Amino acid sequence: MDIAHVVGETSSPFGTYKVKPGMKVSDLLSLAGGTTRNADTWHIRLVKADGRIVDSWVKGRKVEPGDTLIVPQRIRRESNWQENLTALTSVGLILNALATAGHL
């Protein structure tokens, strides 16, 4: 059968779609409802039916029967020192204001 699969961060995360002549990865993503906001669109991979992995300029690549498109989840780092410093600065300003007003 002339089908391709989509796995991962799309509106339909485990879909199977009919491959049409000239279809590109961007067309396949559209059929899957597009990527979610959690998708890592920089690291989408196309696994060809013969096992080759395509990982550059993926959206313009041709889709062939048996291909699988993998859309990984974006990994968000918990925080960094700048974010922590910003939060602590705000807390410090609030505590200073309360202390100055005699509420602490």
Jmol script that loads the backbone (N, CA, C; Angstrom):
load data "model"
ATOM      1  N   MET A   1       0.831  -1.185   0.000  1.00  0.00           N
ATOM      2  CA  MET A   1       0.000   0.000   0.000  1.00  0.00           C
ATOM      3  C   MET A   1       0.875   1.248   0.000  1.00  0.00           C
ATOM      4  N   ASP A   2       0.389   2.311  -0.552  1.00  0.00           N
ATOM      5  CA  ASP A   2       1.143   3.559  -0.648  1.00  0.00           C
ATOM      6  C   ASP A   2       0.835   4.456   0.541  1.00  0.00           C
ATOM      7  N   ILE A   3       1.421   4.117   1.702  1.00  0.00           N
ATOM      8  CA  ILE A   3       1.161   4.894   2.911  1.00  0.00           C
ATOM      9  C   ILE A   3       2.467   5.348   3.557  1.00  0.00           C
ATOM     10  N   ALA A   4       2.345   6.415   4.356  1.00  0.00           N
ATOM     11  CA  ALA A   4       3.459   6.914   5.162  1.00  0.00           C
ATOM     12  C   ALA A   4       2.900   7.158   6.561  1.00  0.00           C
ATOM     13  N   HIS A   5       3.776   7.173   7.540  1.00  0.00           N
ATOM     14  CA  HIS A   5       3.367   7.314   8.934  1.00  0.00           C
ATOM     15  C   HIS A   5       3.899   8.615   9.520  1.00  0.00           C
ATOM     16  N   VAL A   6       3.159   9.154  10.483  1.00  0.00           N
ATOM     17  CA  VAL A   6       3.604  10.326  11.230  1.00  0.00           C
ATOM     18  C   VAL A   6       3.513   9.968  12.700  1.00  0.00           C
ATOM     19  N   VAL A   7       4.612  10.191  13.423  1.00  0.00           N
ATOM     20  CA  VAL A   7       4.688   9.877  14.845  1.00  0.00           C
ATOM     21  C   VAL A   7       5.193  11.106  15.590  1.00  0.00           C
ATOM     22  N   GLY A   8       4.531  11.458  16.686  1.00  0.00           N
ATOM     23  CA  GLY A   8       5.057  12.528  17.530  1.00  0.00           C
ATOM     24  C   GLY A   8       4.145  13.713  17.696  1.00  0.00           C
ATOM     25  N   GLU A   9       4.763  14.873  17.828  1.00  0.00           N
ATOM     26  CA  GLU A   9       4.078  16.105  18.218  1.00  0.00           C
ATOM     27  C   GLU A   9       3.327  16.766  17.059  1.00  0.00           C
ATOM     28  N   THR A  10       2.239  16.093  16.640  1.00  0.00           N
ATOM     29  CA  THR A  10       1.315  16.663  15.659  1.00  0.00           C
ATOM     30  C   THR A  10      -0.092  16.521  16.227  1.00  0.00           C
ATOM     31  N   SER A  11      -1.057  17.162  15.588  1.00  0.00           N
ATOM     32  CA  SER A  11      -2.443  17.055  16.055  1.00  0.00           C
ATOM     33  C   SER A  11      -2.926  15.615  16.054  1.00  0.00           C
ATOM     34  N   SER A  12      -2.434  14.814  15.110  1.00  0.00           N
ATOM     35  CA  SER A  12      -2.714  13.377  15.068  1.00  0.00           C
ATOM     36  C   SER A  12      -1.385  12.655  15.262  1.00  0.00           C
ATOM     37  N   PRO A  13      -1.011  12.373  16.525  1.00  0.00           N
ATOM     38  CA  PRO A  13       0.349  11.912  16.825  1.00  0.00           C
ATOM     39  C   PRO A  13       0.748  10.531  16.305  1.00  0.00           C
ATOM     40  N   PHE A  14      -0.208   9.698  15.924  1.00  0.00           N
ATOM     41  CA  PHE A  14       0.130   8.374  15.387  1.00  0.00           C
ATOM     42  C   PHE A  14      -0.741   8.120  14.170  1.00  0.00           C
ATOM     43  N   GLY A  15      -0.414   8.811  13.083  1.00  0.00           N
ATOM     44  CA  GLY A  15      -1.261   8.725  11.901  1.00  0.00           C
ATOM     45  C   GLY A  15      -0.620   7.976  10.756  1.00  0.00           C
ATOM     46  N   THR A  16      -1.490   7.445   9.893  1.00  0.00           N
ATOM     47  CA  THR A  16      -1.082   6.774   8.666  1.00  0.00           C
ATOM     48  C   THR A  16      -1.815   7.460   7.530  1.00  0.00           C
ATOM     49  N   TYR A  17      -1.080   7.862   6.499  1.00  0.00           N
ATOM     50  CA  TYR A  17      -1.659   8.658   5.433  1.00  0.00           C
ATOM     51  C   TYR A  17      -1.276   8.109   4.072  1.00  0.00           C
ATOM     52  N   LYS A  18      -2.184   8.258   3.129  1.00  0.00           N
ATOM     53  CA  LYS A  18      -1.931   7.804   1.765  1.00  0.00           C
ATOM     54  C   LYS A  18      -0.940   8.759   1.105  1.00  0.00           C
ATOM     55  N   VAL A  19       0.086   8.200   0.487  1.00  0.00           N
ATOM     56  CA  VAL A  19       1.100   8.988  -0.214  1.00  0.00           C
ATOM     57  C   VAL A  19       0.614   9.252  -1.639  1.00  0.00           C
ATOM     58  N   LYS A  20       0.638  10.542  -1.999  1.00  0.00           N
ATOM     59  CA  LYS A  20       0.245  10.943  -3.348  1.00  0.00           C
ATOM     60  C   LYS A  20       1.501  11.350  -4.121  1.00  0.00           C
ATOM     61  N   PRO A  21       1.503  11.205  -5.428  1.00  0.00           N
ATOM     62  CA  PRO A  21       2.673  11.589  -6.233  1.00  0.00           C
ATOM     63  C   PRO A  21       3.073  13.048  -5.977  1.00  0.00           C
ATOM     64  N   GLY A  22       4.368  13.267  -5.770  1.00  0.00           N
ATOM     65  CA  GLY A  22       4.884  14.615  -5.543  1.00  0.00           C
ATOM     66  C   GLY A  22       4.713  15.133  -4.123  1.00  0.00           C
ATOM     67  N   MET A  23       4.175  14.314  -3.234  1.00  0.00           N
ATOM     68  CA  MET A  23       3.938  14.747  -1.854  1.00  0.00           C
ATOM     69  C   MET A  23       5.259  15.028  -1.146  1.00  0.00           C
ATOM     70  N   LYS A  24       5.252  16.111  -0.385  1.00  0.00           N
ATOM     71  CA  LYS A  24       6.429  16.492   0.398  1.00  0.00           C
ATOM     72  C   LYS A  24       6.109  16.362   1.882  1.00  0.00           C
ATOM     73  N   VAL A  25       7.146  16.424   2.706  1.00  0.00           N
ATOM     74  CA  VAL A  25       6.982  16.315   4.155  1.00  0.00           C
ATOM     75  C   VAL A  25       6.029  17.395   4.665  1.00  0.00           C
ATOM     76  N   SER A  26       6.117  18.609   4.133  1.00  0.00           N
ATOM     77  CA  SER A  26       5.214  19.686   4.572  1.00  0.00           C
ATOM     78  C   SER A  26       3.756  19.309   4.305  1.00  0.00           C
ATOM     79  N   ASP A  27       3.490  18.608   3.190  1.00  0.00           N
ATOM     80  CA  ASP A  27       2.129  18.151   2.891  1.00  0.00           C
ATOM     81  C   ASP A  27       1.676  17.092   3.896  1.00  0.00           C
ATOM     82  N   LEU A  28       2.585  16.202   4.236  1.00  0.00           N
ATOM     83  CA  LEU A  28       2.284  15.150   5.207  1.00  0.00           C
ATOM     84  C   LEU A  28       1.994  15.754   6.581  1.00  0.00           C
ATOM     85  N   LEU A  29       2.768  16.756   6.967  1.00  0.00           N
ATOM     86  CA  LEU A  29       2.514  17.448   8.237  1.00  0.00           C
ATOM     87  C   LEU A  29       1.140  18.110   8.242  1.00  0.00           C
ATOM     88  N   SER A  30       0.757  18.681   7.122  1.00  0.00           N
ATOM     89  CA  SER A  30      -0.567  19.301   7.014  1.00  0.00           C
ATOM     90  C   SER A  30      -1.668  18.262   7.191  1.00  0.00           C
ATOM     91  N   LEU A  31      -1.493  17.097   6.583  1.00  0.00           N
ATOM     92  CA  LEU A  31      -2.484  16.030   6.742  1.00  0.00           C
ATOM     93  C   LEU A  31      -2.604  15.594   8.200  1.00  0.00           C
ATOM     94  N   ALA A  32      -1.495  15.662   8.926  1.00  0.00           N
ATOM     95  CA  ALA A  32      -1.489  15.265  10.341  1.00  0.00           C
ATOM     96  C   ALA A  32      -2.004  16.385  11.245  1.00  0.00           C
ATOM     97  N   GLY A  33      -2.423  17.495  10.650  1.00  0.00           N
ATOM     98  CA  GLY A  33      -2.978  18.590  11.446  1.00  0.00           C
ATOM     99  C   GLY A  33      -1.950  19.604  11.898  1.00  0.00           C
ATOM    100  N   GLY A  34      -0.732  19.501  11.393  1.00  0.00           N
ATOM    101  CA  GLY A  34       0.325  20.427  11.781  1.00  0.00           C
ATOM    102  C   GLY A  34       0.989  20.016  13.078  1.00  0.00           C
ATOM    103  N   THR A  35       2.048  20.724  13.416  1.00  0.00           N
ATOM    104  CA  THR A  35       2.784  20.411  14.640  1.00  0.00           C
ATOM    105  C   THR A  35       2.120  21.077  15.845  1.00  0.00           C
ATOM    106  N   THR A  36       2.345  20.508  17.016  1.00  0.00           N
ATOM    107  CA  THR A  36       1.847  21.107  18.249  1.00  0.00           C
ATOM    108  C   THR A  36       2.831  22.187  18.696  1.00  0.00           C
ATOM    109  N   ARG A  37       2.442  22.955  19.693  1.00  0.00           N
ATOM    110  CA  ARG A  37       3.356  23.988  20.183  1.00  0.00           C
ATOM    111  C   ARG A  37       4.523  23.376  20.957  1.00  0.00           C
ATOM    112  N   ASN A  38       4.413  22.104  21.318  1.00  0.00           N
ATOM    113  CA  ASN A  38       5.507  21.403  22.000  1.00  0.00           C
ATOM    114  C   ASN A  38       6.474  20.723  21.037  1.00  0.00           C
ATOM    115  N   ALA A  39       6.233  20.861  19.743  1.00  0.00           N
ATOM    116  CA  ALA A  39       7.070  20.187  18.751  1.00  0.00           C
ATOM    117  C   ALA A  39       8.419  20.879  18.609  1.00  0.00           C
ATOM    118  N   ASP A  40       9.436  20.065  18.457  1.00  0.00           N
ATOM    119  CA  ASP A  40      10.774  20.570  18.161  1.00  0.00           C
ATOM    120  C   ASP A  40      10.914  20.553  16.643  1.00  0.00           C
ATOM    121  N   THR A  41      10.505  21.635  15.997  1.00  0.00           N
ATOM    122  CA  THR A  41      10.471  21.669  14.532  1.00  0.00           C
ATOM    123  C   THR A  41      11.857  21.706  13.897  1.00  0.00           C
ATOM    124  N   TRP A  42      12.895  21.958  14.693  1.00  0.00           N
ATOM    125  CA  TRP A  42      14.266  21.962  14.178  1.00  0.00           C
ATOM    126  C   TRP A  42      14.836  20.549  14.071  1.00  0.00           C
ATOM    127  N   HIS A  43      14.201  19.577  14.730  1.00  0.00           N
ATOM    128  CA  HIS A  43      14.764  18.226  14.753  1.00  0.00           C
ATOM    129  C   HIS A  43      13.807  17.165  14.203  1.00  0.00           C
ATOM    130  N   ILE A  44      12.952  17.564  13.266  1.00  0.00           N
ATOM    131  CA  ILE A  44      12.064  16.604  12.605  1.00  0.00           C
ATOM    132  C   ILE A  44      12.921  15.677  11.750  1.00  0.00           C
ATOM    133  N   ARG A  45      12.602  14.393  11.784  1.00  0.00           N
ATOM    134  CA  ARG A  45      13.360  13.390  11.029  1.00  0.00           C
ATOM    135  C   ARG A  45      12.428  12.623  10.092  1.00  0.00           C
ATOM    136  N   LEU A  46      12.930  12.307   8.926  1.00  0.00           N
ATOM    137  CA  LEU A  46      12.215  11.466   7.981  1.00  0.00           C
ATOM    138  C   LEU A  46      12.988  10.161   7.871  1.00  0.00           C
ATOM    139  N   VAL A  47      12.357   9.091   8.293  1.00  0.00           N
ATOM    140  CA  VAL A  47      12.982   7.772   8.194  1.00  0.00           C
ATOM    141  C   VAL A  47      12.432   7.123   6.924  1.00  0.00           C
ATOM    142  N   LYS A  48      13.324   6.944   5.967  1.00  0.00           N
ATOM    143  CA  LYS A  48      12.933   6.376   4.690  1.00  0.00           C
ATOM    144  C   LYS A  48      12.650   4.878   4.844  1.00  0.00           C
ATOM    145  N   ALA A  49      11.911   4.343   3.905  1.00  0.00           N
ATOM    146  CA  ALA A  49      11.525   2.934   3.961  1.00  0.00           C
ATOM    147  C   ALA A  49      12.734   2.004   3.999  1.00  0.00           C
ATOM    148  N   ASP A  50      13.862   2.443   3.411  1.00  0.00           N
ATOM    149  CA  ASP A  50      15.065   1.599   3.407  1.00  0.00           C
ATOM    150  C   ASP A  50      15.924   1.780   4.659  1.00  0.00           C
ATOM    151  N   GLY A  51      15.455   2.605   5.621  1.00  0.00           N
ATOM    152  CA  GLY A  51      16.173   2.780   6.880  1.00  0.00           C
ATOM    153  C   GLY A  51      17.039   4.027   6.966  1.00  0.00           C
ATOM    154  N   ARG A  52      17.244   4.712   5.840  1.00  0.00           N
ATOM    155  CA  ARG A  52      18.025   5.950   5.882  1.00  0.00           C
ATOM    156  C   ARG A  52      17.274   7.001   6.689  1.00  0.00           C
ATOM    157  N   ILE A  53      18.017   7.866   7.359  1.00  0.00           N
ATOM    158  CA  ILE A  53      17.420   8.939   8.145  1.00  0.00           C
ATOM    159  C   ILE A  53      17.792  10.270   7.510  1.00  0.00           C
ATOM    160  N   VAL A  54      16.783  11.057   7.204  1.00  0.00           N
ATOM    161  CA  VAL A  54      16.984  12.388   6.635  1.00  0.00           C
ATOM    162  C   VAL A  54      16.710  13.387   7.745  1.00  0.00           C
ATOM    163  N   ASP A  55      17.698  14.252   8.024  1.00  0.00           N
ATOM    164  CA  ASP A  55      17.521  15.186   9.133  1.00  0.00           C
ATOM    165  C   ASP A  55      17.854  16.628   8.783  1.00  0.00           C
ATOM    166  N   SER A  56      18.000  16.933   7.490  1.00  0.00           N
ATOM    167  CA  SER A  56      18.243  18.319   7.108  1.00  0.00           C
ATOM    168  C   SER A  56      17.303  18.699   5.960  1.00  0.00           C
ATOM    169  N   TRP A  57      16.796  19.923   6.023  1.00  0.00           N
ATOM    170  CA  TRP A  57      15.851  20.426   5.028  1.00  0.00           C
ATOM    171  C   TRP A  57      14.698  19.442   4.836  1.00  0.00           C
ATOM    172  N   VAL A  58      14.202  18.926   5.925  1.00  0.00           N
ATOM    173  CA  VAL A  58      13.226  17.835   5.888  1.00  0.00           C
ATOM    174  C   VAL A  58      11.896  18.242   5.254  1.00  0.00           C
ATOM    175  N   LYS A  59      11.384  19.418   5.580  1.00  0.00           N
ATOM    176  CA  LYS A  59      10.031  19.791   5.129  1.00  0.00           C
ATOM    177  C   LYS A  59       9.875  19.818   3.616  1.00  0.00           C
ATOM    178  N   GLY A  60      10.945  20.031   2.880  1.00  0.00           N
ATOM    179  CA  GLY A  60      10.866  20.052   1.425  1.00  0.00           C
ATOM    180  C   GLY A  60      11.146  18.712   0.772  1.00  0.00           C
ATOM    181  N   ARG A  61      11.438  17.708   1.575  1.00  0.00           N
ATOM    182  CA  ARG A  61      11.780  16.383   1.021  1.00  0.00           C
ATOM    183  C   ARG A  61      10.543  15.648   0.514  1.00  0.00           C
ATOM    184  N   LYS A  62      10.783  14.816  -0.466  1.00  0.00           N
ATOM    185  CA  LYS A  62       9.713  14.003  -1.043  1.00  0.00           C
ATOM    186  C   LYS A  62       9.380  12.835  -0.114  1.00  0.00           C
ATOM    187  N   VAL A  63       8.087  12.582   0.035  1.00  0.00           N
ATOM    188  CA  VAL A  63       7.621  11.448   0.840  1.00  0.00           C
ATOM    189  C   VAL A  63       7.318  10.289  -0.099  1.00  0.00           C
ATOM    190  N   GLU A  64       7.788   9.106   0.302  1.00  0.00           N
ATOM    191  CA  GLU A  64       7.559   7.902  -0.490  1.00  0.00           C
ATOM    192  C   GLU A  64       6.864   6.858   0.369  1.00  0.00           C
ATOM    193  N   PRO A  65       6.206   5.893  -0.270  1.00  0.00           N
ATOM    194  CA  PRO A  65       5.539   4.844   0.495  1.00  0.00           C
ATOM    195  C   PRO A  65       6.503   4.155   1.463  1.00  0.00           C
ATOM    196  N   GLY A  66       6.018   3.934   2.687  1.00  0.00           N
ATOM    197  CA  GLY A  66       6.816   3.272   3.710  1.00  0.00           C
ATOM    198  C   GLY A  66       7.626   4.206   4.585  1.00  0.00           C
ATOM    199  N   ASP A  67       7.641   5.507   4.260  1.00  0.00           N
ATOM    200  CA  ASP A  67       8.393   6.481   5.056  1.00  0.00           C
ATOM    201  C   ASP A  67       7.675   6.753   6.380  1.00  0.00           C
ATOM    202  N   THR A  68       8.460   7.158   7.373  1.00  0.00           N
ATOM    203  CA  THR A  68       7.912   7.553   8.670  1.00  0.00           C
ATOM    204  C   THR A  68       8.499   8.899   9.053  1.00  0.00           C
ATOM    205  N   LEU A  69       7.613   9.818   9.401  1.00  0.00           N
ATOM    206  CA  LEU A  69       8.022  11.147   9.834  1.00  0.00           C
ATOM    207  C   LEU A  69       7.969  11.190  11.355  1.00  0.00           C
ATOM    208  N   ILE A  70       9.078  11.590  11.973  1.00  0.00           N
ATOM    209  CA  ILE A  70       9.152  11.660  13.428  1.00  0.00           C
ATOM    210  C   ILE A  70       9.266  13.125  13.835  1.00  0.00           C
ATOM    211  N   VAL A  71       8.292  13.582  14.641  1.00  0.00           N
ATOM    212  CA  VAL A  71       8.273  14.962  15.128  1.00  0.00           C
ATOM    213  C   VAL A  71       8.495  14.897  16.646  1.00  0.00           C
ATOM    214  N   PRO A  72       9.729  15.184  17.085  1.00  0.00           N
ATOM    215  CA  PRO A  72      10.025  15.045  18.517  1.00  0.00           C
ATOM    216  C   PRO A  72       9.453  16.187  19.347  1.00  0.00           C
ATOM    217  N   GLN A  73       9.378  15.924  20.640  1.00  0.00           N
ATOM    218  CA  GLN A  73       8.934  16.937  21.599  1.00  0.00           C
ATOM    219  C   GLN A  73      10.102  17.852  21.929  1.00  0.00           C
ATOM    220  N   ARG A  74       9.797  19.123  22.036  1.00  0.00           N
ATOM    221  CA  ARG A  74      10.830  20.093  22.420  1.00  0.00           C
ATOM    222  C   ARG A  74      11.135  19.895  23.898  1.00  0.00           C
ATOM    223  N   ILE A  75      12.398  19.850  24.208  1.00  0.00           N
ATOM    224  CA  ILE A  75      12.815  19.696  25.601  1.00  0.00           C
ATOM    225  C   ILE A  75      13.091  21.086  26.141  1.00  0.00           C
ATOM    226  N   ARG A  76      12.329  21.439  27.149  1.00  0.00           N
ATOM    227  CA  ARG A  76      12.484  22.758  27.750  1.00  0.00           C
ATOM    228  C   ARG A  76      13.329  22.618  28.997  1.00  0.00           C
ATOM    229  N   ARG A  77      14.321  23.464  29.070  1.00  0.00           N
ATOM    230  CA  ARG A  77      15.125  23.424  30.289  1.00  0.00           C
ATOM    231  C   ARG A  77      14.311  24.059  31.403  1.00  0.00           C
ATOM    232  N   GLU A  78      14.497  23.560  32.576  1.00  0.00           N
ATOM    233  CA  GLU A  78      13.705  24.013  33.716  1.00  0.00           C
ATOM    234  C   GLU A  78      13.881  25.498  33.988  1.00  0.00           C
ATOM    235  N   SER A  79      15.088  25.940  34.091  1.00  0.00           N
ATOM    236  CA  SER A  79      15.361  27.358  34.295  1.00  0.00           C
ATOM    237  C   SER A  79      16.862  27.565  34.169  1.00  0.00           C
ATOM    238  N   ASN A  80      17.251  28.808  34.202  1.00  0.00           N
ATOM    239  CA  ASN A  80      18.673  29.092  34.235  1.00  0.00           C
ATOM    240  C   ASN A  80      18.914  30.161  35.290  1.00  0.00           C
ATOM    241  N   TRP A  81      20.162  30.494  35.504  1.00  0.00           N
ATOM    242  CA  TRP A  81      20.484  31.417  36.592  1.00  0.00           C
ATOM    243  C   TRP A  81      19.903  32.802  36.356  1.00  0.00           C
ATOM    244  N   GLN A  82      19.751  33.210  35.088  1.00  0.00           N
ATOM    245  CA  GLN A  82      19.189  34.533  34.809  1.00  0.00           C
ATOM    246  C   GLN A  82      17.715  34.592  35.190  1.00  0.00           C
ATOM    247  N   GLU A  83      16.972  33.524  34.884  1.00  0.00           N
ATOM    248  CA  GLU A  83      15.560  33.483  35.262  1.00  0.00           C
ATOM    249  C   GLU A  83      15.417  33.473  36.779  1.00  0.00           C
ATOM    250  N   ASN A  84      16.274  32.704  37.444  1.00  0.00           N
ATOM    251  CA  ASN A  84      16.232  32.657  38.910  1.00  0.00           C
ATOM    252  C   ASN A  84      16.572  34.013  39.514  1.00  0.00           C
ATOM    253  N   LEU A  85      17.565  34.699  38.970  1.00  0.00           N
ATOM    254  CA  LEU A  85      17.963  36.012  39.463  1.00  0.00           C
ATOM    255  C   LEU A  85      16.835  37.027  39.278  1.00  0.00           C
ATOM    256  N   THR A  86      16.182  36.973  38.140  1.00  0.00           N
ATOM    257  CA  THR A  86      15.059  37.881  37.880  1.00  0.00           C
ATOM    258  C   THR A  86      13.949  37.661  38.902  1.00  0.00           C
ATOM    259  N   ALA A  87      13.616  36.405  39.176  1.00  0.00           N
ATOM    260  CA  ALA A  87      12.568  36.100  40.151  1.00  0.00           C
ATOM    261  C   ALA A  87      12.978  36.556  41.549  1.00  0.00           C
ATOM    262  N   LEU A  88      14.223  36.299  41.934  1.00  0.00           N
ATOM    263  CA  LEU A  88      14.688  36.699  43.266  1.00  0.00           C
ATOM    264  C   LEU A  88      14.760  38.218  43.411  1.00  0.00           C
ATOM    265  N   THR A  89      15.099  38.912  42.341  1.00  0.00           N
ATOM    266  CA  THR A  89      15.146  40.372  42.386  1.00  0.00           C
ATOM    267  C   THR A  89      13.752  40.930  42.677  1.00  0.00           C
ATOM    268  N   SER A  90      12.745  40.378  42.018  1.00  0.00           N
ATOM    269  CA  SER A  90      11.365  40.828  42.255  1.00  0.00           C
ATOM    270  C   SER A  90      10.949  40.574  43.698  1.00  0.00           C
ATOM    271  N   VAL A  91      11.264  39.406  44.217  1.00  0.00           N
ATOM    272  CA  VAL A  91      10.935  39.080  45.607  1.00  0.00           C
ATOM    273  C   VAL A  91      11.667  40.030  46.551  1.00  0.00           C
ATOM    274  N   GLY A  92      12.937  40.312  46.272  1.00  0.00           N
ATOM    275  CA  GLY A  92      13.721  41.231  47.106  1.00  0.00           C
ATOM    276  C   GLY A  92      13.126  42.629  47.130  1.00  0.00           C
ATOM    277  N   LEU A  93      12.673  43.100  45.961  1.00  0.00           N
ATOM    278  CA  LEU A  93      12.062  44.429  45.899  1.00  0.00           C
ATOM    279  C   LEU A  93      10.768  44.494  46.713  1.00  0.00           C
ATOM    280  N   ILE A  94       9.977  43.436  46.632  1.00  0.00           N
ATOM    281  CA  ILE A  94       8.718  43.389  47.405  1.00  0.00           C
ATOM    282  C   ILE A  94       9.022  43.375  48.900  1.00  0.00           C
ATOM    283  N   LEU A  95       9.976  42.547  49.326  1.00  0.00           N
ATOM    284  CA  LEU A  95      10.333  42.478  50.751  1.00  0.00           C
ATOM    285  C   LEU A  95      10.894  43.809  51.237  1.00  0.00           C
ATOM    286  N   ASN A  96      11.699  44.459  50.415  1.00  0.00           N
ATOM    287  CA  ASN A  96      12.249  45.764  50.782  1.00  0.00           C
ATOM    288  C   ASN A  96      11.129  46.801  50.936  1.00  0.00           C
ATOM    289  N   ALA A  97      10.170  46.800  50.036  1.00  0.00           N
ATOM    290  CA  ALA A  97       9.049  47.729  50.128  1.00  0.00           C
ATOM    291  C   ALA A  97       8.229  47.496  51.381  1.00  0.00           C
ATOM    292  N   LEU A  98       8.004  46.221  51.703  1.00  0.00           N
ATOM    293  CA  LEU A  98       7.230  45.886  52.913  1.00  0.00           C
ATOM    294  C   LEU A  98       7.991  46.305  54.174  1.00  0.00           C
ATOM    295  N   ALA A  99       9.302  46.055  54.184  1.00  0.00           N
ATOM    296  CA  ALA A  99      10.111  46.419  55.331  1.00  0.00           C
ATOM    297  C   ALA A  99      10.148  47.939  55.532  1.00  0.00           C
ATOM    298  N   THR A 100      10.274  48.657  54.431  1.00  0.00           N
ATOM    299  CA  THR A 100      10.324  50.109  54.480  1.00  0.00           C
ATOM    300  C   THR A 100       8.998  50.695  54.973  1.00  0.00           C
ATOM    301  N   ALA A 101       7.906  50.044  54.606  1.00  0.00           N
ATOM    302  CA  ALA A 101       6.582  50.502  55.028  1.00  0.00           C
ATOM    303  C   ALA A 101       6.245  50.062  56.444  1.00  0.00           C
ATOM    304  N   GLY A 102       7.133  49.287  57.059  1.00  0.00           N
ATOM    305  CA  GLY A 102       6.911  48.852  58.431  1.00  0.00           C
ATOM    306  C   GLY A 102       6.004  47.637  58.573  1.00  0.00           C
ATOM    307  N   HIS A 103       5.796  46.910  57.503  1.00  0.00           N
ATOM    308  CA  HIS A 103       4.954  45.715  57.542  1.00  0.00           C
ATOM    309  C   HIS A 103       5.721  44.451  57.850  1.00  0.00           C
ATOM    310  N   LEU A 104       7.037  44.541  57.983  1.00  0.00           N
ATOM    311  CA  LEU A 104       7.840  43.346  58.321  1.00  0.00           C
ATOM    312  C   LEU A 104       8.562  43.547  59.628  1.00  0.00           C
TER     313      LEU A 104
END
end "model"
wireframe off; spacefill off
backbone 0.3
color backbone group
